[in-house]
Amino acid sequence: MSTEPYKNVHLLNQSNQLVGLYTIIRDKNTARPDFIFYSDRIIRLLVEEGLNHLPVEPLTVRTHTDKPFDGVSFIGKICGVSIVRAGESMEEGLRDCCRSVRIGKILIQRDEETAKPKLFFEKLPEDIAQRYVFLLDPMLATGGSAIMATDVLIKRGVKPERIYFLNLICSKEGIDKYHAAFPDVKIVTGAIDQGLDENRYLIPGLGDFGDRYYCL
């Protein structure tokens, strides 16, 4: 569904199962193996929802009973682009759903002098302009890194309407800032948090996703 008043934001169905998964990963006492396992489950749901929004065309096949089945086939090719490093945690979930999918990477880090995001590295498929792109980053807080990464994709020829930004948690501020820059990019998320604290962390949030997934 598309949340209101947020056009082009698709929020996962807030089922008991999903809220239960978020309860586990938000809990500061959750051990790293459990954090990884349950985060991976949410990531898989996000990828599945993203795939639901890709365009299709009719396709009729014949079954083993030699009867026709009127189905659909996806139009075009996709790829994933992870914002390093936390976004790399979402790559396996995409591969689980899309075998042999191509994945690019964008490295953005905060400049210590200006406190603003700075592009350090990009490696993208040569034909990315012809693909639908799943941009992968677990958190959308201020939106700075996501905006810079999306700008990289558009400069490489990707149309905004072909970009799907997948993340686990958004802030309302981040959504507003991101869509002010790219209103035609679809955001697929599992949670929209209350806001940001004085350190620009999501509230209630879950801490630093990359640290919890890879380090702690």
N, C-alpha and C positions, 0 to 999 in steps of 0.2 A: 504494500500500500504506500501511498505518498502522504507524508505527514503534513498537517496544516499548522501554521501558515507557510511551511517550508516546501516550496515547489522543487521538484527533482531530488527530494530526499526520501529514500525508501527504507523504512524502518521495519526490521524483522518483527513478525508477530510475537507479541509479548506474552508468550505461553508460560505456563508454570515451569516447563522444562528449561526454557531459555533463561528465565529469571533465576532458576536454581543454578544454572551454569555460571551466570554472572555473580551470584552470591559466593560461589566457591572462589572464583578468580579475584574478586575484590577483597576477600578476607586476607588480612595481613599475616594471619597464621597459617595460610595454606602453603604446604611444602612445594618446592620447585617442581618435582615430578608431577604432582597433581595440577599445579598451575599450567604446565605445558600441556598435559592431557586434555584438560577441560577448555583451555584456550583453543587448542586444535579443533575441538568439536565445534566451537562457535565459528571459527574461521571457515570450516567446511560448510556451515549453514550460510555464511555470507557469500561464499563462492557460488553455492547453489542458487541463491537469490539473484546474484549478478547474472548468472546464465539465463535465468527466467526472463530477463529483459532484452536479450539479444534477439535480433530479427530472424524470422524463419520464413520459409516458403513451403507450399504444399509438396508432399512427396508420397506417392502410392507405391507400396511394395507388395510382394506376394509372400504369403506365409507358407509353412510346411504343409498345410492342408490345401495349398494351391488356391487360396482365397485372397482377395485384395484387402489391404489395410491402408486406409487413408491417414497418413501421418504428416510429419513435417521434417524439414532439414534446415540446419542453421545456415545462414547466409554469411559468407566471408570467414576470415580467419581471426583468431584472437591471439593475444600475447599478454603476459604479465610484466609489470614493471614495479620492482620493490624499491622503496626509499630505505636505503641502508642506514642502520643495521636492523632496526626493529621490524621493518617491512619484510625482511628475509624470512621471518618466522611464518609468514603467510604463504610462502612459495609452495611448500609441500601440500597444503590444502588445495591449491590450484592444480598441482600435478595429479592429485588423487582423483580429481574430477575430469581433467583434460589431459589425456595421455600425450606425452611428447610435446607439450606446450612450450613455446619459446618464452624465455624470461630475460628481461633486461634489468639494469640496476642504475640507480641514481644516488650519489652520495652527497648529502647536504649537511653541513655542520655550522654551528653558531660561530661567527667571527668574534673573537675575544675582545677586540677593540670596539666594534660597533654594536655588539650583541644582536646582530641581524644574521639571518641564514645566508650561507655562502655556498655556491656550487663548487664542489671539489672534483667530481668524477661522474661520467655518464657512459654507459655501454648499452646500446639499444639495437634491436634488430634493424637491418638495413631497410627492410620493407615495412617499417612500423606505420608509415602513413597510410598503408592499405589495410591495416588491421584494426580490430576493436581492442581497446587496451583496458586491462584491469590494473589500476594503480593501487598498490598495496602499502598501507601504513596503519598500524593498529590504533593510533590515537590522532584525533583532530582537535587540537587545543586552540592555539592562536591562529593556526592556518598558514603560518609563514613558510614552512618547509613544503607543504602540499601545494601552495600557490607557485612556488619556484619550480617544483617538479613538473607541475602541469604546464607551466610556461615553456619548459624544455620540450615537452611532448608536442605542444602546438607549434613551436618553432621547427620541429622536425616534420611537420606536415600533418599531424594527427588532428582531425576535426574534433572540436569539443564535445559534440553529441556522440562521438564514438568512444569517449572516455568514461569509465565507471570507477569511481573512487571507493574502494572497500576499506572499512575500518571498524574496529570493535566499539569504540566510544567516541562521540562527538561532544563538543560544547556548542551551545547556541551561538556564542560569539564567533567561534571558528566557522560554523556554517554560514553565518551572515558575511563574514569577511571573505570566505572562499567563493561564495556565490556572487558576491559583488564583483569579483574578478572574472568568474567563469559560470555564469548562470545556466549554461546548457550542459554542464557536466553533471551526471547523476551520481549522487552519494548513496551508497548502500551501507547501512550501519545497524548495529544491534542495540545501541543505547544512546540517548541524548541526555547528557548530564546537566546539572543545575548551572554550572558556570566555572569560573577560574578563581583561584586564590591569589594572594598578593605575589606569589612566585610563579604565577601563570600555570599552575598545575590544575588539572581537572578536579572538580568537586562533585560527588564524593570520590570519583576516580578509582585508581587501583595502584598508584605509584608509578615508577618507571618501568614500562612494559619490557623494554629490552633487557634491563638488568634482571628482572624477575624471570624472564624466559631463558636467558643465556648464562647468567652469572650466579644468582643467589641460590 
